[in-house]
Amino acid sequence: MTAELAENSVRIYRLSPEGFSASYRKLLWQRVITLMGVALIVFSVYFKEFRSSWPALSTASVVEAALLLLFVYCVIALSVLKGRKGRQEAWNSYELVLGSDFLIRRMQNVPELEIQQNEITAIKENADGLRVETATTGRVIGISTTLEGYQDARERLSRWMPPQESKGWRTPSRFAFAYNLLTIILFVSFYVAVRSWAVIVTGLPLLIGMLWFLWIMQRSRHVPKHLKRLSLFSILALAGIVAKMISSIANWK
């Protein structure tokens, strides 16, 4: 009787403090590549607009380029440092509550998410940990291998449903990286395009992809509120894309 009560008792798991550095390093290179891509977009637009007015290798052109490079470097450095601080706070606040028939994830600035055992449609597993899925899009809970007591949590969840091995590029982190890389390529191609057909071919998928991403961000249960608010600034970029596409159609060449 005591053993049965112990198995069905509510347990709270937290992420290992020692595991943060290793976990953050895995994401850091993706963030740096993304930010460098943003820098490439800035340079593409900047040099396209102003290179014709610069005397070749003039002091003014070199100084302007150096200042722009310094500014972009500072933005990247500050973004990485601030991102680390925010992720550290989220890491320390993370709690996974596992009961006899429910699973709850709690984390700072993110809405609490509870999944009942009868809602679960699949438990996926890869090298990074488990992913508890339901039939409702967005109602998923990720469980990292850096969780203190990970094997205990995995064993208890496997009694509900055997974990399935997850392979390929459909893991969330890889999908996000692929999306960011594709967006950067489209952005650079779009802003350096001269022919109207090239503007439309690159602008249309860029517009659809950014609208879709904005919609996903606003609906997600895993994105902090401040990031949701920050994502609204992408509307300015969307307006710029639409304006250039309309101009290209009106002045077709």
N, C-alpha and C positions, 0 to 999 in steps of 0.2 A: 504493500500500500504506500509506504514511504517512497519507494523507488518510482512508482507511478506518478505521485504528486511532484516529485523532483523533475521528471521528464516533461510534465505539463506546466511547470511553473513558468512565470513570465521572466524573461531574461533580457538585460540591457547590455548591448555591446557597443564599444567605442573604437575609434580608429587608433592604431598604435602611434604615439608621438614620434617614434623612431622611423616610422615608415613614410613620413611626410616628404623628406628630402628626396628620396628615391622616386616617389610618385610624381613630385613636381618636376624633376629632371626629365621625365618622360614627356611631359607636356610642354616644357620650356622651348624645345627646338621647334615645335609646331607654332608656338606663339611668335618666336623670333622670325621664322620664315614668313608668317602672315604679316607681321609688322614691316618687314623688309619689302614685302610685296606692296603694301600701302605706300611706302617710301618711293618705290618704283613708279607707282601711279602718279604721285605728286611730281616727281621729276619729269615724267613723260608729258604731263599737262604744262608744267612750268616752261620747259625748254621748247616745247612746240609753239607756245605763245610768244616767247621773248627772244628766241635765238637769232631771228632775222634782224633784230635791232641792236645786237651786240657786235662791236668790232671784234674780229677774230683775235682770240687770246689777249684781249685787253685786260687791264688791271681791274676795271669795274666788273667784267664778266667773271673773272676768277674769284673776286671778293664775294660777289653775289652767290656764286655756286658754293663757295666754302661756307658762307653763313647759312644757306639753305641746308647743306649737308649737316652742319652742326645742330641746327634746329631739329631736323628729323632724328638725328642720333639721340638728342636729349629726350624727345618724345618717346622714342623706343625704350630708352633706359628707364624713364619714369613709369611707363606703362608696365614694364616687366617687374619693377620693384613693387608698385602698387598692387599688381596682380598677385604677386607672391604673398603680400600681407593679407589681402582679402581671402585668398585660398587657405592660408594658415588659420585664419579665424573660423572659416567654414569647417575646416578639418577638425579643429579642436571642439567645435560645437556639435559635431555629428553624433547621433545616437540611433541605434537600430534596436527596436523593441520587438521581441519575438515571443508570442504567446502560444497557447495550445492550438488556436485556429486563426490567428491574425498576425500581421507584420506591419510595423509602423516605422517610418523614417522621419527623423527630426533633424533640422539643421538651421543654423542662423540665417535669418532673412529669406527663408524659403518656406512656403506653406507645408504644414505637416501632411504627410501622405500615409494613408492606412489601406492595406489590402487584406481582404478576408481570404481564407484558404479556398473557399468555393469559387472565388473570382479568378484564381490562377489558371492560365491556359498553358504556360510553359515556364520551365526554369532552365535558362541557358547558362553554359559555363565555358569560359576560355581562360587563358593564362592570367588575366587580370582579376578574375573572380566570377561571381554569379550575377545573373540578371533575371529578376522575377517579373514575368510579363502577365498582362491581363488582356481581355478582348477590347478594352478601351484604349485608344491611342493616348500615350502620355502617362498612363497609369502603370508605371514600371518602377521598380526599385533595384538599383545596382548595389551589389555587396562586394567590396574590395577584399582581396586576399590580405591586405594590411590590417584588416579588422582583428582586434584582440579577441581570440576565441573563434576565429574563422571556421576551423574544422568542426567545432561544436555546432555552430550555426548551420553549416552545410549539412551536417548529419541530421539535424532536426528538420530542416527543410526537405531533405531527400525522403523523409517519411511521408511527406505530403505528395511529392512527385519526383521521380528520378531526374536528375539534371541531364540535359542534352548538350553535347559538345557543340560550341559555336565556332564556325570557321569563316574565313574569307574577309571581305572588306565591309561587311555590313555591321561591324561593331561601331558603336556611337563615336568613339574618338577618331577612328579612321575615316568614317563618313564625314565628320566635321572638317577634318584636314583636307579631304578631297574636295569638299564644297568650297572651302576658303581658297584653295589653289586654283580651282576652275574660275572662281569669281575674279581673282586677281588677273588671270590671263585675259578674261573677257573685258575687264575694266581697261587694261592697258591697250588692248586691241581696239576697243571702242573709242577711246580718247585720241588715239593717234590716227584713226581712220580718216581718210579724205573723201573717198568715193561714197556716194549716198547708199549704195547697196551694202557696202561694208559696215556702215553705221547701223543699218537696220538688222543685218545678220548677227552682229555682235550685241546690239542694244536690246533686241527683243528677248533673247534668253536671259540676259543680264537682268532685265526688268522683271521678268516672271520669277526668276530665282530669288531675287531680293525681296519681292512681295511675299513669296512663299516663306522665306526665312523669317521675315518680320512677323508673319501670322503665327508661325511655329513658336517664336520667342514669346509672343504675348500670351499664348495659350498654355505654355509649358508650366508644369508644376515643379520643375527642377531649376528654374532660373530665378535668381534673386530679383526683388522689385527694382532695385537701383539699375540693374542691367536692362530690365524691361524698359524703364524710362529712357535710358541711354540709347537703346536701339531705335527709339522714335526719331533720332537725328538722321537716320538713314532715309527718312522721307525727303530731306533736302537733296540727297544724292539722286533719289528716284525722280524728283522734279527736274534736276539737271539732265538726266538721261532722257526723259520725255521731251524736254525742250529741244535738245539737240536732234532727236529723231524727227520731231515736227519740222524743225528748220531744214533738215536734210531732205525731207519729202517735199517741202515747199520750194526748195532750191535744188532740185534733182540734178545731179551731175555724175 
